[in-house]
Amino acid sequence: MTSPMESVPQLSTLAGSWTLDPSRTSITFHTKGLWIFGVTGSFHTVEGTATVGDDGGITGRLVVDATSLNTKNGKRDEHLRSADFFDVQKYPTIVFTAAGARPADPGHVHLDGDLTVHGQTRPLTVPAEVVATDDTATVSAELLLDRSNWGMTYTKKGSRLATRVVINAVFVKS
């Protein structure tokens, strides 16, 4: 029987230190706003690092500047930055800390870690696709989060707590 790390040989080929390339990285969110209208936005300031061990073990950290959110509606953006939602005065960052990875379908992993939003940390598994070359690795993920799990419970006129998050993170070998 092999250990979990031995069963992830494709990740071991990426051994080394990696740095997020913010200019090629996107993080978007989609949710239902008022009645039938959807709200789409993105975060424009992000940084991160990752380390892949010789055994394929992964650690990493992705830090999103919550003040950089943009829905292309200034009034809505200010409301999202307020205490009703992200409360960026108290909690200016959103942080995912990866502590490991498990293999999934070929080219896919489950990244296990903790997500800190609005001052609250919860465990989170992120199913992701990894596409790599010699010097870049793109990690793509789509997940559905219930923002009430992180203390953001404001709703009005049919808005939803469920938020779809789409991440396309490009890392460059350091």
C-alpha positions as CSV (number, residue, x, y, z in Angstrom):
1,M,0.0,0.0,0.0
2,T,1.4,3.4,-0.9
3,S,1.1,6.5,1.2
4,P,-1.0,9.4,0.0
5,M,2.1,11.4,-1.0
6,E,3.4,8.5,-3.0
7,S,0.2,8.3,-4.9
8,V,0.7,11.9,-6.3
9,P,3.7,11.4,-8.6
10,Q,2.6,14.0,-11.1
11,L,2.9,16.7,-8.4
12,S,6.4,15.6,-7.5
13,T,7.6,16.7,-11.0
14,L,6.7,20.2,-9.9
15,A,9.0,20.1,-6.8
16,G,10.3,23.6,-5.9
17,S,9.2,27.0,-4.9
18,W,6.5,28.9,-6.8
19,T,5.3,32.5,-6.8
20,L,1.9,33.7,-8.0
21,D,1.9,35.9,-11.1
22,P,-0.8,38.5,-10.2
23,S,-0.9,39.8,-13.8
24,R,-2.0,36.4,-15.1
25,T,-4.2,35.5,-12.2
26,S,-8.0,36.1,-12.0
27,I,-10.5,35.5,-9.1
28,T,-14.1,36.2,-9.9
29,F,-17.3,35.7,-8.0
30,H,-20.9,35.3,-9.1
31,T,-24.0,35.4,-7.0
32,K,-27.7,36.2,-7.2
33,G,-28.4,39.8,-6.2
34,L,-31.8,41.4,-6.2
35,W,-34.6,39.1,-7.3
36,I,-33.3,37.7,-10.7
37,F,-30.3,39.9,-11.3
38,G,-26.9,38.3,-11.0
39,V,-23.9,40.1,-9.6
40,T,-20.4,39.4,-11.0
41,G,-17.2,40.8,-9.6
42,S,-13.5,40.2,-9.3
43,F,-10.6,40.9,-7.0
44,H,-7.7,42.7,-8.6
45,T,-5.0,42.5,-6.0
46,V,-3.7,39.1,-5.1
47,E,-0.4,37.5,-4.0
48,G,0.8,34.0,-3.2
49,T,3.4,31.4,-2.9
50,A,3.5,27.6,-3.0
51,T,6.0,24.9,-2.3
52,V,5.9,21.4,-3.8
53,G,8.1,18.9,-2.1
54,D,10.0,16.1,-3.8
55,D,7.2,13.7,-2.6
56,G,4.5,15.8,-4.2
57,G,3.4,17.4,-0.9
58,I,2.0,20.9,-1.3
59,T,1.9,24.0,1.0
60,G,1.0,27.4,-0.1
61,R,-0.8,30.7,0.6
62,L,-3.0,32.8,-1.5
63,V,-3.8,36.3,-0.2
64,V,-6.5,38.4,-1.7
65,D,-6.9,42.1,-1.0
66,A,-10.6,42.4,-0.2
67,T,-10.5,46.1,-0.8
68,S,-9.7,45.4,-4.4
69,L,-13.1,43.9,-5.2
70,N,-14.8,45.4,-8.3
71,T,-18.3,44.7,-9.6
72,K,-18.2,47.7,-11.9
73,N,-20.8,49.5,-9.7
74,G,-19.2,51.9,-7.2
75,K,-22.1,52.1,-4.9
76,R,-22.4,48.3,-4.7
77,D,-18.7,47.9,-4.2
78,E,-18.7,50.2,-1.2
79,H,-21.6,48.2,0.2
80,L,-19.7,45.0,-0.3
81,R,-16.7,46.5,1.5
82,S,-18.9,47.6,4.4
83,A,-19.6,45.7,7.7
84,D,-22.7,44.1,5.9
85,F,-20.3,41.9,3.9
86,F,-16.5,41.9,3.9
87,D,-15.9,44.6,6.5
88,V,-12.6,45.5,4.9
89,Q,-11.8,48.1,7.6
90,K,-11.4,45.2,10.1
91,Y,-10.6,42.3,7.6
92,P,-8.7,43.6,4.6
93,T,-7.6,40.3,3.3
94,I,-9.0,36.9,2.3
95,V,-6.5,34.1,2.8
96,F,-6.4,30.5,1.6
97,T,-3.6,28.5,3.3
98,A,-3.0,25.1,1.5
99,A,-1.7,22.4,3.8
100,G,-1.8,19.4,1.4
101,A,-3.1,17.9,-1.8
102,R,-4.8,14.7,-2.7
103,P,-5.0,13.2,-6.2
104,A,-8.2,13.2,-8.1
105,D,-8.8,12.6,-11.8
106,P,-5.7,12.9,-14.0
107,G,-4.5,16.5,-13.9
108,H,-6.7,17.3,-10.9
109,V,-6.1,17.5,-7.2
110,H,-8.0,18.3,-4.1
111,L,-6.2,21.1,-2.2
112,D,-6.9,20.9,1.5
113,G,-6.5,23.9,3.7
114,D,-8.1,26.7,5.5
115,L,-10.0,29.7,4.2
116,T,-10.1,32.9,6.3
117,V,-12.8,35.4,5.3
118,H,-14.3,38.2,7.5
119,G,-12.0,37.2,10.4
120,Q,-13.3,33.6,10.4
121,T,-11.3,30.5,9.4
122,R,-12.9,27.3,8.1
123,P,-11.4,24.2,6.6
124,L,-11.9,24.0,2.8
125,T,-11.1,21.5,0.1
126,V,-10.7,23.0,-3.3
127,P,-11.0,20.7,-6.3
128,A,-8.6,22.0,-8.9
129,E,-7.1,21.3,-12.3
130,V,-3.3,21.8,-12.5
131,V,-1.7,22.4,-15.9
132,A,2.1,22.8,-15.8
133,T,5.1,23.5,-18.0
134,D,8.7,23.6,-16.9
135,D,8.4,27.1,-15.3
136,T,4.7,27.8,-14.9
137,A,1.8,26.0,-13.2
138,T,-1.8,27.1,-13.6
139,V,-4.3,26.1,-10.9
140,S,-7.9,26.4,-12.0
141,A,-10.8,25.9,-9.6
142,E,-14.5,26.6,-9.4
143,L,-16.4,26.3,-6.1
144,L,-19.6,27.2,-4.5
145,L,-19.3,28.9,-1.1
146,D,-22.1,29.7,1.4
147,R,-20.9,33.1,2.7
148,S,-22.9,32.6,5.9
149,N,-20.2,30.1,6.9
150,W,-17.9,33.1,7.3
151,G,-20.3,35.3,9.1
152,M,-21.6,37.2,6.1
153,T,-25.4,36.8,6.4
154,Y,-26.8,40.0,4.9
155,T,-29.6,39.3,2.4
156,K,-32.1,41.6,0.9
157,K,-34.8,41.4,-1.8
158,G,-34.0,37.8,-2.8
159,S,-30.2,37.9,-2.7
160,R,-28.5,34.6,-2.0
161,L,-25.9,33.4,0.4
162,A,-24.4,31.0,-2.2
163,T,-21.5,32.5,-4.2
164,R,-19.7,30.8,-7.0
165,V,-16.0,31.6,-7.0
166,V,-13.8,31.0,-10.1
167,I,-10.0,31.0,-9.7
168,N,-7.4,30.9,-12.4
169,A,-4.0,31.2,-10.6
170,V,-0.8,31.2,-12.5
171,F,2.4,30.4,-10.6
172,V,5.9,30.9,-11.8
173,K,8.8,28.7,-10.6
174,S,11.0,30.8,-8.3
